[in-house]
Amino acid sequence: PLLWEAIKQEADAQRIPLPPQTIFGADQDSESIAICKAHLKHVGFADLIEVTHTPISRYQPTTSPTLILCNPPFGKRLDTSRALYAQLGQFLKKYAAPKAKAFRLAPNEHLARATLLPILSEFPFQHGGLSISAYELGISR
């Protein structure tokens, strides 16, 4: 326990505070937003992370994102919409910062390509009992 506490204190001393609105996101599902906001409040990040109830087609971030992580609907429990993925691709082209990195989860390359963006790399793993991959997408304007 003493060694762990020393290691933890050393790591905590190197933490860099998170400026407000550095992390932000949106979802069209109001229940998902409510759950996210409740969790952010519980862990003390409610004032630092902005989440907005709006579809991606209408979301306008306050700053150009540099790292985009997307987990759009797919699989057994959620409806899959190719139109949603195309909207995600349009969002990335319009709002992502130059040299931004974008990753989206998908169960297969076919759905990943629905963003109409090139796939740069694939990172397969298990998620919720499904075999999926995080696909790095190429963003060009």
Secondary structure, DSSP 8 states (H G I E B T S, - for coil): -HHHHHHHHHHHHT-----TTSEEEEES-HHHHHHHHHHHHHHT-TTTEEEEES-TTT---SS--SEEEE--S-TTTS---HHHHHHHHHHHHHH--TT-EEEEEESSHHHHGGGSS-EEEEEEEEETTEEEEEEEE----
